Amino acid sequence: MVKKKPEHYVNNKEFLFEINKYKTFLKNAESEGKTKSDLLKESREFRKTHEYLGTCFKKIGDHLSHKPNFVNYMFKEDMISDGLENCIEYVTNFDPAKSSNPFAYFTQIIYFAFLRRIGKEKKQLEIKNRIIEKSGFAEVMSVDDSFLSRTSSDYNTIKENIQTKMSR
């Protein structure tokens, strides 16, 4: 019994072929004085290539977001969107003369887009924490025991966690 090779979610050879075709379309359009928008309106073949590349980028981003180092972030959709945006921006920078592996190239682009998004989100979280600290988090975390008698211990736990985090 012969073992089959597992099929990858992105066929690298086809991906490379479509990128080359995409770049050729853009080069020809530029020489004719057309824009990418013109091509999308006029050429069905360009639309197919454009959509194929988009689905490949999306698949790469989705699969990368399920890796253990990215799986637990709440803003995964933002990470994937940033990765897609960067891939679209840099698709013409891929040079088939240097590498015949566009999958690795775009995986790296998406990976670093994920890291940049995580950094941005951490900064925002730190800003939120500083605002709460400066505005007097004790007032924000005060509990009216007559109204929330059952959950006051939860609020006190949150308040204690914030205080210990701020004292570090």
N, CA, C and O atoms as a DFTB+ gen file, in Angstrom:
672 C
 N C O
     1  1       0.838      -1.178       0.000
     2  2       0.000       0.000       0.000
     3  2       0.891       1.252       0.000
     4  3       1.753       1.416       0.863
     5  1       0.668       2.106      -0.960
     6  2       1.465       3.316      -1.103
     7  2       0.783       4.446      -0.343
     8  3      -0.417       4.681      -0.483
     9  1       1.578       5.135       0.463
    10  2       1.048       6.252       1.241
    11  2       0.951       7.493       0.374
    12  3       1.911       7.861      -0.302
    13  1      -0.205       8.137       0.391
    14  2      -0.402       9.372      -0.377
    15  2       0.244      10.543       0.340
    16  3       0.252      10.611       1.569
    17  1       0.780      11.455      -0.441
    18  2       1.269      12.704       0.148
    19  2       0.060      13.541       0.540
    20  3      -0.905      13.626      -0.220
    21  1       0.098      14.159       1.718
    22  2      -1.038      15.002       2.090
    23  2      -1.113      16.243       1.199
    24  3      -0.096      16.857       0.877
    25  1      -2.312      16.589       0.817
    26  2      -2.485      17.787      -0.002
    27  2      -2.451      19.012       0.900
    28  3      -3.058      19.036       1.970
    29  1      -1.743      20.002       0.453
    30  2      -1.663      21.244       1.217
    31  2      -2.864      22.120       0.879
    32  3      -3.466      21.995      -0.188
    33  1      -3.190      22.989       1.792
    34  2      -4.336      23.862       1.569
    35  2      -4.047      24.928       0.528
    36  3      -4.980      25.520      -0.014
    37  1      -2.783      25.187       0.235
    38  2      -2.394      26.086      -0.853
    39  2      -1.386      25.340      -1.714
    40  3      -0.328      24.931      -1.236
    41  1      -1.721      25.166      -2.982
    42  2      -0.818      24.509      -3.918
    43  2       0.244      25.522      -4.338
    44  3      -0.061      26.501      -5.019
    45  1       1.481      25.285      -3.933
    46  2       2.554      26.250      -4.126
    47  2       2.849      26.516      -5.605
    48  3       3.101      27.658      -5.990
    49  1       2.819      25.468      -6.433
    50  2       3.114      25.642      -7.862
    51  2       2.037      26.482      -8.540
    52  3       2.336      27.382      -9.325
    53  1       0.786      26.177      -8.225
    54  2      -0.318      26.946      -8.797
    55  2      -0.300      28.383      -8.279
    56  3      -0.565      29.325      -9.026
    57  1       0.013      28.538      -7.006
    58  2       0.111      29.854      -6.382
    59  2       1.176      30.696      -7.090
    60  3       0.944      31.864      -7.401
    61  1       2.336      30.102      -7.341
    62  2       3.418      30.788      -8.051
    63  2       2.987      31.167      -9.461
    64  3       3.251      32.280      -9.918
    65  1       2.325      30.246     -10.150
    66  2       1.855      30.508     -11.505
    67  2       0.885      31.690     -11.528
    68  3       0.987      32.564     -12.389
    69  1      -0.052      31.715     -10.586
    70  2      -1.050      32.797     -10.529
    71  2      -0.409      34.136     -10.175
    72  3      -0.830      35.175     -10.685
    73  1       0.591      34.125      -9.320
    74  2       1.291      35.382      -8.984
    75  2       1.994      35.922     -10.225
    76  3       1.932      37.119     -10.508
    77  1       2.657      35.045     -10.956
    78  2       3.322      35.480     -12.192
    79  2       2.313      36.030     -13.191
    80  3       2.562      37.047     -13.839
    81  1       1.173      35.353     -13.314
    82  2       0.125      35.814     -14.222
    83  2      -0.411      37.177     -13.781
    84  3      -0.643      38.060     -14.607
    85  1      -0.600      37.335     -12.484
    86  2      -1.091      38.591     -11.910
    87  2      -0.117      39.733     -12.221
    88  3      -0.527      40.812     -12.649
    89  1       1.166      39.481     -12.000
    90  2       2.179      40.511     -12.260
    91  2       2.239      40.854     -13.744
    92  3       2.445      42.012     -14.107
    93  1       2.060      39.853     -14.602
    94  2       2.048      40.092     -16.051
    95  2       0.856      40.961     -16.439
    96  3       0.987      41.893     -17.233
    97  1      -0.299      40.648     -15.875
    98  2      -1.491      41.467     -16.122
    99  2      -1.231      42.919     -15.739
   100  3      -1.536      43.833     -16.505
   101  1      -0.671      43.126     -14.560
   102  2      -0.421      44.490     -14.083
   103  2       0.597      45.218     -14.955
   104  3       0.444      46.407     -15.237
   105  1       1.628      44.504     -15.377
   106  2       2.653      45.108     -16.234
   107  2       2.058      45.538     -17.577
   108  3       2.320      46.642     -18.056
   109  1       1.258      44.658     -18.175
   110  2       0.604      44.971     -19.451
   111  2      -0.372      46.134     -19.303
   112  3      -0.449      47.005     -20.169
   113  1      -1.107      46.139     -18.212
   114  2      -2.069      47.220     -17.978
   115  2      -1.352      48.553     -17.807
   116  3      -1.815      49.583     -18.296
   117  1      -0.227      48.525     -17.115
   118  2       0.539      49.759     -16.905
   119  2       1.047      50.313     -18.230
   120  3       1.044      51.526     -18.444
   121  1       1.481      49.426     -19.114
   122  2       1.981      49.883     -20.415
   123  2       0.848      50.432     -21.286
   124  3       1.083      51.254     -22.172
   125  1      -0.379      49.973     -21.030
   126  2      -1.539      50.473     -21.772
   127  2      -2.192      51.666     -21.088
   128  3      -3.143      52.241     -21.617
   129  1      -1.688      52.041     -19.916
   130  2      -2.240      53.178     -19.189
   131  2      -3.495      52.849     -18.408
   132  3      -4.283      53.741     -18.094
   133  1      -3.691      51.579     -18.090
   134  2      -4.874      51.162     -17.322
   135  2      -4.491      50.954     -15.858
   136  3      -3.323      50.778     -15.514
   137  1      -5.518      50.981     -15.015
   138  2      -5.311      50.746     -13.586
   139  2      -5.816      49.346     -13.225
   140  3      -6.415      48.649     -14.044
   141  1      -5.559      48.965     -11.992
   142  2      -6.038      47.673     -11.504
   143  2      -7.566      47.626     -11.515
   144  3      -8.159      46.584     -11.794
   145  1      -8.188      48.747     -11.215
   146  2      -9.660      48.824     -11.241
   147  2     -10.194      48.573     -12.644
   148  3     -11.197      47.880     -12.819
   149  1      -9.516      49.142     -13.650
   150  2      -9.915      48.905     -15.039
   151  2      -9.826      47.427     -15.379
   152  3     -10.715      46.870     -16.024
   153  1      -8.755      46.805     -14.944
   154  2      -8.585      45.375     -15.215
   155  2      -9.683      44.545     -14.560
   156  3     -10.208      43.609     -15.162
   157  1     -10.026      44.896     -13.321
   158  2     -11.073      44.152     -12.617
   159  2     -12.415      44.264     -13.339
   160  3     -13.206      43.321     -13.344
   161  1     -12.663      45.419     -13.945
   162  2     -13.926      45.621     -14.675
   163  2     -13.925      44.905     -16.019
   164  3     -14.943      44.348     -16.430
   165  1     -12.785      44.919     -16.705
   166  2     -12.727      44.462     -18.088
   167  2     -12.335      42.999     -18.262
   168  3     -12.861      42.330     -19.152
   169  1     -11.433      42.489     -17.443
   170  2     -10.864      41.170     -17.684
   171  2     -11.378      40.128     -16.699
   172  3     -11.127      40.209     -15.496
   173  1     -12.080      39.177     -17.216
   174  2     -12.592      38.090     -16.382
   175  2     -11.435      37.233     -15.863
   176  3     -11.454      36.779     -14.719
   177  1     -10.447      37.022     -16.699
   178  2      -9.279      36.220     -16.323
   179  2      -8.512      36.881     -15.175
   180  3      -8.050      36.199     -14.260
   181  1      -8.380      38.208     -15.226
   182  2      -7.704      38.930     -14.142
   183  2      -8.498      38.804     -12.850
   184  3      -7.914      38.626     -11.780
   185  1      -9.828      38.893     -12.936
   186  2     -10.675      38.742     -11.745
   187  2     -10.473      37.369     -11.110
   188  3     -10.384      37.253      -9.888
   189  1     -10.401      36.326     -11.947
   190  2     -10.187      34.974     -11.423
   191  2      -8.850      34.879     -10.690
   192  3      -8.768      34.321      -9.596
   193  1      -7.819      35.422     -11.299
   194  2      -6.495      35.409     -10.686
   195  2      -6.502      36.196      -9.385
   196  3      -5.954      35.754      -8.376
   197  1      -7.118      37.347      -9.419
   198  2      -7.226      38.220      -8.249
   199  2      -7.931      37.489      -7.101
   200  3      -7.468      37.523      -5.961
   201  1      -9.039      36.837      -7.404
   202  2      -9.803      36.107      -6.390
   203  2      -9.022      34.905      -5.864
   204  3      -9.052      34.616      -4.668
   205  1      -8.324      34.206      -6.759
   206  2      -7.534      33.053      -6.332
   207  2      -6.453      33.479      -5.346
   208  3      -6.263      32.839      -4.312
   209  1      -5.751      34.550      -5.662
   210  2      -4.708      35.034      -4.756
   211  2      -5.305      35.438      -3.415
   212  3      -4.729      35.161      -2.363
   213  1      -6.451      36.088      -3.455
   214  2      -7.119      36.482      -2.215
   215  2      -7.494      35.286      -1.355
   216  3      -7.326      35.317      -0.136
   217  1      -8.001      34.233      -1.983
   218  2      -8.356      33.032      -1.206
   219  2      -7.106      32.361      -0.642
   220  3      -7.135      31.845       0.475
   221  1      -6.021      32.361      -1.391
   222  2      -4.771      31.791      -0.870
   223  2      -4.276      32.577       0.342
   224  3      -3.885      31.987       1.349
   225  1      -4.292      33.900       0.245
   226  2      -3.870      34.732       1.373
   227  2      -4.754      34.477       2.587
   228  3      -4.263      34.379       3.711
   229  1      -6.048      34.370       2.358
   230  2      -7.005      34.129       3.449
   231  2      -6.746      32.774       4.099
   232  3      -6.755      32.660       5.325
   233  1      -6.515      31.750       3.285
   234  2      -6.234      30.419       3.837
   235  2      -4.965      30.421       4.670
   236  3      -4.923      29.834       5.751
   237  1      -3.937      31.078       4.170
   238  2      -2.679      31.147       4.918
   239  2      -2.903      31.855       6.258
   240  3      -2.437      31.389       7.298
   241  1      -3.612      32.976       6.226
   242  2      -3.892      33.722       7.457
   243  2      -4.726      32.919       8.438
   244  3      -4.443      32.914       9.636
   245  1      -5.757      32.238       7.939
   246  2      -6.609      31.427       8.818
   247  2      -5.817      30.305       9.475
   248  3      -5.927      30.085      10.681
   249  1      -5.025      29.602       8.686
   250  2      -4.260      28.492       9.247
   251  2      -3.189      28.984      10.223
   252  3      -2.950      28.351      11.252
   253  1      -2.558      30.084       9.913
   254  2      -1.539      30.614      10.811
   255  2      -2.164      31.074      12.130
   256  3      -1.534      30.970      13.183
   257  1      -3.383      31.575      12.077
   258  2      -4.034      32.043      13.300
   259  2      -4.411      30.899      14.239
   260  3      -4.720      31.140      15.405
   261  1      -4.390      29.665      13.754
   262  2      -4.693      28.510      14.594
   263  2      -3.438      27.885      15.204
   264  3      -3.526      26.888      15.920
   265  1      -2.291      28.459      14.927
   266  2      -1.056      27.971      15.542
   267  2      -1.081      28.301      17.031
   268  3      -1.721      29.274      17.429
   269  1      -0.401      27.516      17.859
   270  2      -0.474      27.713      19.314
   271  2      -0.083      29.107      19.796
   272  3      -0.614      29.577      20.802
   273  1       0.835      29.779      19.096
   274  2       1.239      31.098      19.580
   275  2       0.258      32.209      19.211
   276  3       0.447      33.348      19.640
   277  1      -0.778      31.916      18.435
   278  2      -1.764      32.945      18.069
   279  2      -3.199      32.555      18.420
   280  3      -4.107      33.365      18.235
   281  1      -3.427      31.367      18.910
   282  2      -4.777      30.833      19.013
   283  2      -5.656      31.536      20.055
   284  3      -6.871      31.605      19.869
   285  1      -5.092      32.049      21.120
   286  2      -5.919      32.574      22.212
   287  2      -6.175      34.072      22.179
   288  3      -6.712      34.621      23.141
   289  1      -5.812      34.733      21.118
   290  2      -6.046      36.178      21.051
   291  2      -7.480      36.468      20.635
   292  3      -8.036      35.804      19.760
   293  1      -8.068      37.470      21.278
   294  2      -9.455      37.834      20.978
   295  2      -9.570      38.583      19.659
   296  3     -10.652      38.623      19.073
   297  1      -8.509      39.162      19.189
   298  2      -8.539      40.005      18.002
   299  2      -7.946      39.287      16.791
   300  3      -7.238      39.897      15.990
   301  1      -8.238      37.984      16.658
   302  2      -7.701      37.196      15.548
   303  2      -8.159      37.725      14.202
   304  3      -7.391      37.719      13.240
   305  1      -9.403      38.184      14.121
   306  2      -9.918      38.708      12.844
   307  2      -9.120      39.928      12.403
   308  3      -8.837      40.103      11.217
   309  1      -8.761      40.766      13.365
   310  2      -7.940      41.944      13.049
   311  2      -6.550      41.531      12.580
   312  3      -5.980      42.134      11.671
   313  1      -6.014      40.493      13.217
   314  2      -4.697      40.000      12.825
   315  2      -4.733      39.478      11.390
   316  3      -3.846      39.776      10.590
   317  1      -5.763      38.700      11.074
   318  2      -5.893      38.147       9.725
   319  2      -6.087      39.268       8.706
   320  3      -5.498      39.241       7.625
   321  1      -6.906      40.243       9.050
   322  2      -7.135      41.376       8.140
   323  2      -5.854      42.150       7.863
   324  3      -5.588      42.540       6.726
   325  1      -5.065      42.370       8.906
   326  2      -3.780      43.058       8.717
   327  2      -2.865      42.250       7.806
   328  3      -2.180      42.806       6.947
   329  1      -2.860      40.933       8.000
   330  2      -2.034      40.068       7.166
   331  2      -2.467      40.105       5.709
   332  3      -1.628      40.167       4.810
   333  1      -3.776      40.068       5.474
   334  2      -4.295      40.137       4.105
   335  2      -3.939      41.462       3.458
   336  3      -3.536      41.510       2.295
   337  1      -4.089      42.522       4.207
   338  2      -3.760      43.847       3.689
   339  2      -2.290      43.925       3.273
   340  3      -1.965      44.461       2.213
   341  1      -1.410      43.389       4.114
   342  2       0.014      43.411       3.791
   343  2       0.337      42.539       2.576
   344  3       1.177      42.907       1.756
   345  1      -0.320      41.399       2.460
   346  2      -0.091      40.524       1.300
   347  2      -0.504      41.225       0.010
   348  3       0.214      41.174      -0.988
   349  1      -1.638      41.865       0.033
   350  2      -2.120      42.578      -1.151
   351  2      -1.167      43.718      -1.509
   352  3      -0.896      43.982      -2.680
   353  1      -0.672      44.378      -0.476
   354  2       0.241      45.495      -0.698
   355  2       1.574      45.029      -1.298
   356  3       2.158      45.726      -2.128
   357  1       2.054      43.850      -0.879
   358  2       3.381      43.406      -1.285
   359  2       3.381      42.265      -2.296
   360  3       4.424      41.653      -2.524
   361  1       2.243      41.967      -2.902
   362  2       2.200      40.868      -3.869
   363  2       3.119      41.129      -5.056
   364  3       3.700      40.191      -5.601
   365  1       3.257      42.367      -5.459
   366  2       4.126      42.671      -6.602
   367  2       5.608      42.649      -6.229
   368  3       6.468      42.637      -7.110
   369  1       5.910      42.643      -4.929
   370  2       7.310      42.592      -4.497
   371  2       7.884      41.181      -4.555
   372  3       9.101      41.006      -4.493
   373  1       7.027      40.179      -4.671
   374  2       7.531      38.804      -4.726
   375  2       8.298      38.610      -6.022
   376  3       7.788      38.893      -7.106
   377  1       9.526      38.125      -5.905
   378  2      10.393      37.932      -7.069
   379  2      10.622      36.439      -7.301
   380  3      11.356      35.803      -6.545
   381  1      10.001      35.873      -8.341
   382  2      10.171      34.443      -8.625
   383  2      11.613      34.067      -8.978
   384  3      11.981      32.895      -8.895
   385  1      12.423      35.039      -9.368
   386  2      13.828      34.752      -9.674
   387  2      14.607      34.425      -8.400
   388  3      15.569      33.659      -8.436
   389  1      14.192      35.003      -7.284
   390  2      14.867      34.762      -6.013
   391  2      14.332      33.523      -5.305
   392  3      15.092      32.793      -4.668
   393  1      13.036      33.285      -5.414
   394  2      12.424      32.162      -4.712
   395  2      11.244      31.626      -5.508
   396  3      10.519      32.374      -6.164
   397  1      11.073      30.327      -5.434
   398  2       9.906      29.724      -6.087
   399  2       8.913      29.244      -5.037
   400  3       8.117      28.339      -5.288
   401  1       8.970      29.861      -3.852
   402  2       8.109      29.466      -2.749
   403  2       7.295      30.657      -2.238
   404  3       7.625      31.228      -1.198
   405  1       6.236      31.037      -2.957
   406  2       5.437      32.169      -2.503
   407  2       4.697      31.884      -1.201
   408  3       4.389      32.802      -0.441
   409  1       4.413      30.616      -0.948
   410  2       3.730      30.253       0.290
   411  2       4.545      30.713       1.504
   412  3       3.999      31.321       2.425
   413  1       5.834      30.427       1.505
   414  2       6.695      30.825       2.622
   415  2       6.806      32.348       2.709
   416  3       6.787      32.916       3.801
   417  1       6.920      32.993       1.570
   418  2       7.055      34.453       1.527
   419  2       5.837      35.131       2.170
   420  3       5.979      36.013       3.016
   421  1       4.650      34.705       1.757
   422  2       3.441      35.351       2.268
   423  2       3.096      34.892       3.681
   424  3       2.444      35.624       4.425
   425  1       3.522      33.699       4.055
   426  2       3.340      33.267       5.439
   427  2       4.149      34.168       6.363
   428  3       3.674      34.552       7.432
   429  1       5.368      34.507       5.956
   430  2       6.199      35.412       6.752
   431  2       5.573      36.798       6.841
   432  3       5.580      37.420       7.904
   433  1       5.037      37.276       5.741
   434  2       4.383      38.594       5.752
   435  2       3.224      38.589       6.743
   436  3       3.075      39.523       7.530
   437  1       2.415      37.554       6.708
   438  2       1.263      37.468       7.612
   439  2       1.725      37.290       9.053
   440  3       1.149      37.880       9.967
   441  1       2.747      36.491       9.258
   442  2       3.284      36.262      10.599
   443  2       3.706      37.585      11.247
   444  3       3.355      37.862      12.394
   445  1       4.452      38.386      10.511
   446  2       4.916      39.661      11.076
   447  2       3.771      40.667      11.222
   448  3       3.810      41.525      12.105
   449  1       2.752      40.568      10.363
   450  2       1.563      41.409      10.538
   451  2       0.857      41.035      11.847
   452  3       0.366      41.906      12.564
   453  1       0.810      39.736      12.149
   454  2       0.225      39.280      13.415
   455  2       0.995      39.865      14.600
   456  3       0.399      40.365      15.554
   457  1       2.310      39.799      14.529
   458  2       3.123      40.327      15.634
   459  2       2.919      41.827      15.816
   460  3       2.855      42.319      16.942
   461  1       2.816      42.553      14.698
   462  2       2.574      44.003      14.800
   463  2       1.209      44.280      15.435
   464  3       1.088      45.188      16.257
   465  1       0.190      43.516      15.067
   466  2      -1.153      43.712      15.643
   467  2      -1.135      43.402      17.132
   468  3      -1.754      44.120      17.917
   469  1      -0.445      42.357      17.527
   470  2      -0.356      42.019      18.951
   471  2       0.318      43.149      19.712
   472  3      -0.111      43.501      20.811
   473  1       1.365      43.715      19.141
   474  2       2.040      44.852      19.778
   475  2       1.121      46.057      19.924
   476  3       1.116      46.725      20.958
   477  1       0.338      46.330      18.872
   478  2      -0.604      47.457      18.929
   479  2      -1.654      47.229      20.007
   480  3      -1.984      48.140      20.766
   481  1      -2.174      46.016      20.071
   482  2      -3.205      45.713      21.064
   483  2      -2.655      45.782      22.478
   484  3      -3.356      46.223      23.390
   485  1      -1.420      45.356      22.678
   486  2      -0.808      45.443      24.005
   487  2      -0.633      46.897      24.424
   488  3      -0.846      47.247      25.584
   489  1      -0.244      47.743      23.471
   490  2      -0.124      49.173      23.770
   491  2      -1.467      49.750      24.188
   492  3      -1.553      50.504      25.158
   493  1      -2.516      49.393      23.452
   494  2      -3.855      49.896      23.772
   495  2      -4.303      49.424      25.156
   496  3      -4.917      50.183      25.907
   497  1      -3.996      48.178      25.487
   498  2      -4.354      47.655      26.803
   499  2      -3.620      48.410      27.901
   500  3      -4.194      48.712      28.947
   501  1      -2.357      48.710      27.661
   502  2      -1.577      49.467      28.638
   503  2      -2.147      50.880      28.806
   504  3      -2.215      51.390      29.924
   505  1      -2.548      51.501      27.719
   506  2      -3.165      52.833      27.791
   507  2      -4.456      52.779      28.597
   508  3      -4.706      53.646      29.434
   509  1      -5.276      51.764      28.346
   510  2      -6.519      51.608      29.109
   511  2      -6.237      51.446      30.594
   512  3      -6.914      52.040      31.433
   513  1      -5.228      50.635      30.914
   514  2      -4.882      50.424      32.323
   515  2      -4.407      51.716      32.975
   516  3      -4.747      51.988      34.127
   517  1      -3.627      52.514      32.255
   518  2      -3.161      53.801      32.804
   519  2      -4.325      54.760      33.028
   520  3      -4.362      55.474      34.030
   521  1      -5.266      54.775      32.100
   522  2      -6.437      55.645      32.252
   523  2      -7.237      55.250      33.479
   524  3      -7.672      56.110      34.245
   525  1      -7.430      53.968      33.668
   526  2      -8.175      53.494      34.847
   527  2      -7.425      53.856      36.116
   528  3      -8.026      54.293      37.097
   529  1      -6.106      53.673      36.098
   530  2      -5.291      53.991      37.271
   531  2      -5.359      55.480      37.598
   532  3      -5.521      55.847      38.762
   533  1      -5.238      56.340      36.593
   534  2      -5.242      57.788      36.831
   535  2      -6.620      58.319      37.185
   536  3      -6.740      59.329      37.878
   537  1      -7.662      57.641      36.713
   538  2      -9.009      58.135      37.002
   539  2      -9.515      57.667      38.351
   540  3     -10.626      58.018      38.749
   541  1      -8.731      56.893      39.052
   542  2      -9.148      56.433      40.372
   543  2      -9.938      55.148      40.254
   544  3     -11.165      55.150      40.349
   545  1      -9.238      54.062      40.050
   546  2      -9.917      52.797      39.831
   547  2     -10.713      52.350      41.045
   548  3     -11.620      51.528      40.909
   549  1     -10.399      52.868      42.231
   550  2     -11.157      52.495      43.423
   551  2     -12.606      52.953      43.274
   552  3     -13.536      52.265      43.698
   553  1     -12.780      54.126      42.665
   554  2     -14.141      54.626      42.458
   555  2     -14.861      53.825      41.386
   556  3     -16.068      53.597      41.465
   557  1     -14.097      53.399      40.376
   558  2     -14.696      52.614      39.306
   559  2     -15.106      51.243      39.814
   560  3     -16.118      50.693      39.380
   561  1     -14.328      50.692      40.729
   562  2     -14.563      49.342      41.208
   563  2     -15.379      49.285      42.493
   564  3     -15.480      48.220      43.102
   565  1     -15.955      50.383      42.916
   566  2     -16.753      50.320      44.135
   567  2     -18.054      49.582      43.852
   568  3     -18.609      49.663      42.756
   569  1     -18.528      48.864      44.860
   570  2     -19.706      48.026      44.695
   571  2     -20.764      48.459      45.693
   572  3     -20.481      48.668      46.873
   573  1     -21.963      48.587      45.210
   574  2     -23.092      48.864      46.076
   575  2     -23.585      47.515      46.594
   576  3     -24.279      46.783      45.889
   577  1     -23.212      47.195      47.853
   578  2     -23.503      45.863      48.394
   579  2     -24.995      45.568      48.478
   580  3     -25.392      44.407      48.377
   581  1     -25.810      46.559      48.654
   582  2     -27.242      46.290      48.739
   583  2     -27.801      45.835      47.394
   584  3     -28.768      45.075      47.346
   585  1     -27.198      46.297      46.313
   586  2     -27.699      45.960      44.972
   587  2     -27.056      44.685      44.421
   588  3     -27.730      43.856      43.810
   589  1     -25.766      44.539      44.641
   590  2     -25.037      43.408      44.071
   591  2     -24.397      42.554      45.158
   592  3     -23.199      42.279      45.094
   593  1     -25.149      42.141      46.128
   594  2     -24.571      41.427      47.261
   595  2     -23.935      40.107      46.847
   596  3     -22.933      39.702      47.435
   597  1     -24.491      39.430      45.852
   598  2     -23.954      38.131      45.454
   599  2     -22.629      38.266      44.714
   600  3     -21.755      37.412      44.861
   601  1     -22.466      39.317      43.926
   602  2     -21.285      39.416      43.064
   603  2     -20.231      40.371      43.593
   604  3     -19.250      40.642      42.901
   605  1     -20.408      40.884      44.792
   606  2     -19.428      41.831      45.312
   607  2     -18.063      41.170      45.489
   608  3     -17.034      41.824      45.323
   609  1     -18.046      39.895      45.820
   610  2     -16.757      39.207      45.977
   611  2     -16.027      39.136      44.633
   612  3     -14.800      39.215      44.590
   613  1     -16.780      38.987      43.536
   614  2     -16.165      38.987      42.204
   615  2     -15.514      40.337      41.911
   616  3     -14.391      40.401      41.410
   617  1     -16.227      41.404      42.227
   618  2     -15.688      42.739      41.992
   619  2     -14.465      42.993      42.876
   620  3     -13.489      43.603      42.441
   621  1     -14.531      42.520      44.112
   622  2     -13.386      42.701      45.006
   623  2     -12.170      41.936      44.492
   624  3     -11.042      42.416      44.601
   625  1     -12.395      40.757      43.936
   626  2     -11.302      39.976      43.368
   627  2     -10.673      40.719      42.191
   628  3      -9.449      40.785      42.078
   629  1     -11.505      41.271      41.324
   630  2     -11.005      42.045      40.191
   631  2     -10.218      43.252      40.684
   632  3      -9.145      43.565      40.169
   633  1     -10.767      43.921      41.685
   634  2     -10.105      45.096      42.238
   635  2      -8.740      44.729      42.824
   636  3      -7.763      45.450      42.621
   637  1      -8.673      43.618      43.544
   638  2      -7.402      43.168      44.119
   639  2      -6.394      42.813      43.024
   640  3      -5.205      43.110      43.145
   641  1      -6.874      42.182      41.965
   642  2      -5.983      41.837      40.856
   643  2      -5.396      43.084      40.211
   644  3      -4.212      43.113      39.873
   645  1      -6.210      44.105      40.040
   646  2      -5.725      45.355      39.454
   647  2      -4.708      46.005      40.371
   648  3      -3.677      46.498      39.914
   649  1      -5.000      46.005      41.672
   650  2      -4.079      46.617      42.612
   651  2      -2.725      45.903      42.626
   652  3      -1.683      46.555      42.682
   653  1      -2.735      44.584      42.576
   654  2      -1.465      43.851      42.579
   655  2      -0.709      44.072      41.282
   656  3       0.520      44.143      41.279
   657  1      -1.442      44.181      40.173
   658  2      -0.788      44.412      38.897
   659  2      -0.151      45.808      38.854
   660  3       0.938      45.982      38.308
   661  1      -0.836      46.794      39.431
   662  2      -0.334      48.158      39.426
   663  2       0.854      48.326      40.377
   664  3       1.692      49.204      40.175
   665  1       0.926      47.492      41.402
   666  2       2.011      47.640      42.373
   667  2       3.301      46.967      41.906
   668  3       4.349      47.168      42.520
   669  1       3.250      46.175      40.835
   670  2       4.459      45.501      40.318
   671  2       5.447      46.454      39.737
   672  3       6.505      46.037      39.267
